[in-house]
């Protein structure tokens, strides 16, 4: 998956907007727009999705070449990095949908 494909998928979700946080593009949704995904962390080939710890464990087990926990406490809370060059579009779309639903249901 390319960065632009990830961006387009994120923005295709109802009410999603692009913003920036700590010099990285991010994607927000919900009544008080909360970040559900971002690009460029730890570098330009990576993205992040806000999963639950349980969702994270399932995805890590299913595709360790794509998914890895973010570092530190963020990773323990479910924040998960995706290695975009190894991510199939269908997998990226599924992870974005999960993250989007996590923040819009809060």
C-alpha positions in Angstrom: 0.0 0.0 0.0 1.2 3.5 -0.8 0.9 6.5 1.5 -1.7 8.1 -0.8 -3.8 5.0 -0.8 -3.8 4.9 3.0 -4.8 8.6 3.0 -7.6 8.1 0.6 -9.0 5.1 2.5 -8.9 7.1 5.8 -10.6 10.1 4.2 -13.3 7.9 2.7 -14.7 7.1 6.1 -17.8 9.2 7.0 -16.8 12.6 8.5 -13.1 11.8 8.6 -10.8 14.8 8.3 -7.1 15.2 7.8 -5.2 17.3 10.3 -1.7 17.2 11.8 -0.2 16.3 15.2 3.5 16.5 16.1 4.4 17.3 12.5 2.7 14.1 11.2 -0.5 14.0 9.1 -3.4 12.5 11.1 -7.0 11.5 10.5 -9.8 12.3 12.9 -13.4 11.5 13.4 -16.2 11.7 15.8 -18.2 14.5 17.6 -15.0 15.8 19.1 -12.7 14.8 16.3 -10.3 12.2 17.8 -7.3 10.7 16.0 -7.9 7.3 14.6 -4.9 7.0 12.3 -1.7 8.9 11.3 1.1 8.7 8.8 4.9 9.0 9.0 5.7 7.4 12.4 8.3 6.0 12.9 9.1 7.0 9.3 7.5 7.6 5.9 6.8 3.9 5.2 4.7 3.5 8.3 1.2 4.5 9.5 -0.6 4.1 12.8 -4.1 3.0 13.7 -5.8 3.3 17.1 -6.9 -0.2 18.0 -7.9 -1.9 21.3 -5.2 -4.1 22.8 -7.4 -7.1 21.9 -7.7 -6.0 18.3 -3.9 -5.4 18.2 -3.1 -8.9 19.4 -5.3 -10.5 16.7 -3.7 -8.4 13.9 -0.2 -9.0 15.2 -0.8 -12.7 15.2 -2.4 -12.7 11.8 0.2 -10.6 10.0 3.5 -9.8 11.8 5.1 -8.5 8.6 2.6 -5.6 8.6 1.6 -4.9 12.2 3.7 -4.0 15.2 2.8 -2.2 18.5 3.8 1.4 18.8 6.5 1.9 21.4 6.0 2.2 25.1 2.6 2.9 26.8 1.0 3.8 23.5 1.6 0.3 22.1 0.3 -1.2 25.4 -3.0 0.7 24.8 -3.4 -0.7 21.4 -1.8 1.9 19.1 -0.4 -0.1 16.3 2.0 0.6 13.4 1.4 -0.7 9.9 4.4 -1.2 7.5 2.8 0.2 4.4 5.0 -1.5 1.7 3.8 -4.9 3.1 0.1 -3.9 3.6 -2.5 -5.1 1.2 -5.2 -2.5 0.5 -7.9 -4.8 2.0 -5.9 -5.2 5.2 -5.3 -1.5 5.5 -8.9 -0.7 4.9 -10.0 -3.2 7.6 -7.5 -1.7 10.2 -8.7 1.8 9.4 -12.3 0.8 9.8 -11.6 -0.8 13.2 -9.7 2.3 14.4 -12.4 4.6 13.0 -15.1 2.7 14.9 -13.1 2.7 18.1 -13.0 6.5 18.2 -16.5 7.2 16.9 -18.0 4.9 19.5 -16.3 6.5 22.5 
